[in-house]
Amino acid sequence: MHMSTDDPGQDHDVVVLGGGTGGYSTALRAADLGLSVALVEQDLVGGTCLHRGCIPSKALLQAASVMEAVDDDARRWGIKATVEQVDPAALAAARDEVVDKNYKGLLGHLRHSRVTIFKGHGRLTSPRSVLVSPRPGSELGAPVELRARRGVVVATGSTPRELPGIPSDGQRVLTSDDATRSDRIPRSAIVVGAGAVGVEFASFYRAFGAEVTLVEVLERVLPAEDPDVSRELHRALRRKGVKVLVGARVQEATVSDQGVSVTVTDANGAHALAADLLLSAVGRSPASDGTGLDELGIERDRGFVVPADWGRLETRVPGVHVVGDLLPPPSLALAHASFAEGLLVAEVLAGLPGVPVRYEGVVRATYSLPEAASVGLSEPQARELGYDVVVNRFPLTGVAKGLIYGQGGMVKVVAQKNGPVLGIHLVGPHVTELAAEAMLITNWEALPSEVAELVHPHPSLSEAIGEAHLTLAGRRLHQQQAS
């Protein structure tokens, strides 16, 4: 039971406002360093990633990969299996079981670390205090003030953006939050936004037989990635039967009990599209309103909280730090980047120097079918920064395991001429697992010749990374020439 507001037990070393990946990683690391920690969360600890984002969506994509494998087994390997039916309720139950096990594990970890959780809405009332208002299910009978001796960490996350004039209703017009919790498999879908979330759900819906149209206002899918990644994934989506419209904008929509009708304009004019549902995958907005930041004079930019010191992730008000989706670029709004931010801030609050996050060295991963992953600079970025660049594109089908998978894909290495690797870009099956090696190569500024000395297992997809560097080092094996 939580104590009253005038009880000295409400003093803590650190108060964390928000229990998502950034907030709970801060809390766990601070507690591990011997600090007393209060964690304020108005919903469920784990946040968007655990309950409405990363984890449930990847559970669904695992099911989608099984569907694709059944078709591939019949087509390529002579295993004449067919899918009799798909039980959407069982699919949703398996997804929820994965989430629930993760959630219970996290709660146990927080309890073991002696992090005190307060269920309610938190608002900063000073640089060292947070007022928590009770929420349904909270043990708090009245508002409680938490006082922080060392500092407050704001980690209130983000919410999905909606398409202008097309509000979500959770049935026909969905946000990504809605889609990860849905127990429906549509016969057709319009997905607006071809970033990571959009291409992941386009892959999921298509694997279960839906007619899918993917609409992107910019000129390519995954527009933040290297252009070769965009081209490779665009081709893969089209091969699977996804209709991809780039340089296209949704102008209007009509929603009825039967579905959604939209008008889309692109370079070829206006197109009328209709589907069971429309998924808005146009990004997320920081959830910083109502947190008391403005009253403290803390700068916000379009809702993002701008640190005065990126090396400490500290705002202009000393002792108030920020992590996670509230941070503007160069932060990446990725769960694993939030973990690193939480570790940094906890260590700073414990009096340690902390390790600033190098965002250019953080892996970007898209769990579509096939997957895409990258780390470091794209080729255009490297050239814009003035590097004398050498590039090699190695097809995954250039190694035996890539031929066995039969899904195409590539490894692209961007390196400085006579210098280190600047970026690695991947498309293909399971490349989000290969990205760990790419991360080490790039962050340790390895030379292609140094990577070429490392012996990769045969047969494996990882050989493609080794072979790409062998060619750049002038020691090519199976690749005829650099491309």
Secondary structure, 3 states (H helix, E strand, C coil): CCCCCCCHHHEEEEEEECCCHHHHHHHHHHHHCCCCEEEEECCCCCHHHHHHCHHHHHHHHHHHHHHHHHHHHHHHCCCCCCCCCCCHHHHHHHHHHHHHHHHHHHHHHHHHCCCEEEEEEEEEEECCEEEEEECCCCCCCCCEEEEEEEEEEECCCEEECCECCECCCCCCEEEHHHHHHCCCCCCEEEEECCCHHHHHHHHHHHHCCCEEEEEECCCCCCCCCCHHHHHHHHHHHHHCCCEEEECCEEEEEEEECCEEEEEEEECCEEEEEEECEEEECCCEEECCCCCCCHHHCCCEECCEECCCECCCCECCCCCEEECHHHCCCCCCCCHHHHHHHHHHHHHHHCCCCCCCCCHHHCCEEECCCCEEEEEECCHHHHHHCCCCEEEEEEEHHHCHHHHHHCCCCEEEEEEECCCCEEEEEEEECCHHHHHHHHHHHHHCCCCHHHHHCCCCCCCCCHHHHHHHHHHHCCCCCCCCCCC
